[in-house]
Each structure stands twice: as C-alpha cells, then as structure tokens.
Amino acid sequence: MGKNFWHEYFSIPNIMGYFRIVLVAVYMVLFYNIIIKKARIRYKTLCFKKIIKCSIMTKVKQERKMAVDLKCKDGWLEVICGCMFAGKTEELIRRINRIKYAKKDIVVFKPVIDNRYDEKQVVSHSNQRVDSIPIQNSQEVFAYLDKLPYAVAFDEAQFFDDGLVDVTDRLANSGVRVIVAGLDQDFRGEPFGIMPILMSKAEYVTKLQGICMVCGAPATRTQRIINGRPAAYNDPTILVSAKEKYESRCRHCHQVFNQTHDE
C-alpha cells in the first residue's frame, strides 16, 4: 500500500502537476503585487493631480478675486520726476496719449507761470504737444471737472501751491488716476516745492535722468546759468528772465555760486 501510495501521488506526472500548480500560484502572487502596485501608483497620481488641480483652481480664484479688488479700487498717484532735459514732459505726454488711445477721459492742467512754449498747451523740449488747462492755483481744478474723469494730469507740479497735495489725494481717493510731472530738485540741488511730498504719497514714482552737458554722465541736477556764470545760492527759486538758461548736470559738475555747505 505504501508503494502504491508513493507511485500514485509522487509519480512524475503528478509531480509535474504539482509544479504547475505552484508556478501558477507564484505567477498569481507576482501578478497580484504588480496590479496592486500599479493601482496604488495610479491612485497616488490621481490624488496628486487632484491636489494640483485644486491648488491651481484656488490660485486662479484668488487671482480673479484680486483682479476684482483692484478693479474696484481704481485711483492712484503716479509721479514723474527728474532734472531738466530728462524727458519728464515727454513721458507725461506719452502716458496721456495712451489714455486717449484707450478712449478714456483725461483732463490736463499746467500752471499759468509755465508759458515758455505755449500759453495753453503742454509742450516738451522736443516739441511734442497736448492741450491743457492753465490754472493759477490748485483750487481751480475742481471748477473744470463736471464729473470725475478716468485720469487727471499735472505738468510742472513744482510750481503749484501746497493745496495740490490735497487735490491729488482727493482725486486718487475718489478713483481717479492722477499723473504728476515735475522737477524734484531746484537749481540748488535741494527738494523743490511740493514734489517731495507728492513722491512720498505716490504709488508709482518714475525718476528720469538726463545727460550731463559737461562730462556726459547721467544727470540728476539742474544747472542755472546767468550771464555765463552759475547762479548764486540766494537767488530766487523761481526766476523768469530772458537772461537765464539751464543745463542738466551730474552731481560732480553741478555748481552753485556762494553755496555755504557741501552737498
């Protein structure tokens, strides 16, 4: 019986059958592991993609919300400053023209005292021109504004009275884009009028440089020359005379006669 048992269960055909069963089981285990692994990887990938998608959608929503907030909060102050012959008025005119190209309303003001090239137009040294309203003081501004426009621009702001600071604040707080251009320093190289206050309150400040007419370096100062000599420190800050002329100068070539302190 023992011999028959071994012959019956452990014959070569049976052993081959057992081997096939074990082999199939091994294959099944391996296949199961591969399938499970792939399923886990796919699941993780899908989860990761979902997280990325959610984060992107959240960011898009935040950006849209920010854009809406910005749209609801129009109104800011831009200041364009620098020395003479730095291109301030050209930059102002460029921005004014862009606003006009966009078919938006803009009102341009300039001080009455600035009548070098034209009584009513804002004119750059390169003869670019835009129409403007000459005013004596800042309180006249609102008399010319029947309704609030998209933008209001001021050229030669250093010549305006202190009230322009309040006017620009009121306009910007009311949703108006305010653009101001002017000299940041007088002929002495010191802060000019209300320009430092406007620059400190502005959201955007563009400081332009000219070319020094002595050495060719970047110029940040305005040289006043009277009768061929540098103007004296005690001369009036605002001087309207046919005898004076101006040059753009760098720090080192800028001169002030009888200046009692080092710059």
Beta strands, then each sheet from edge to edge (+ up, - down):
strand 1: 76-82
strand 2: 106-111
strand 3: 121-123
strand 4: 129-131
strand 5: 133-135
strand 6: 151-154
strand 7: 177-183
strand 8: 204-208
strand 9: 210-211
strand 10: 218-219
strand 11: 221-226
strand 12: 229-230
strand 13: 244-249
sheet 1: 5+ 2+ 6+ 7+ 1+ 8+
sheet 2: 3+ 4-
sheet 3: 9+ 10-
sheet 4: 12+ 11- 13+
end
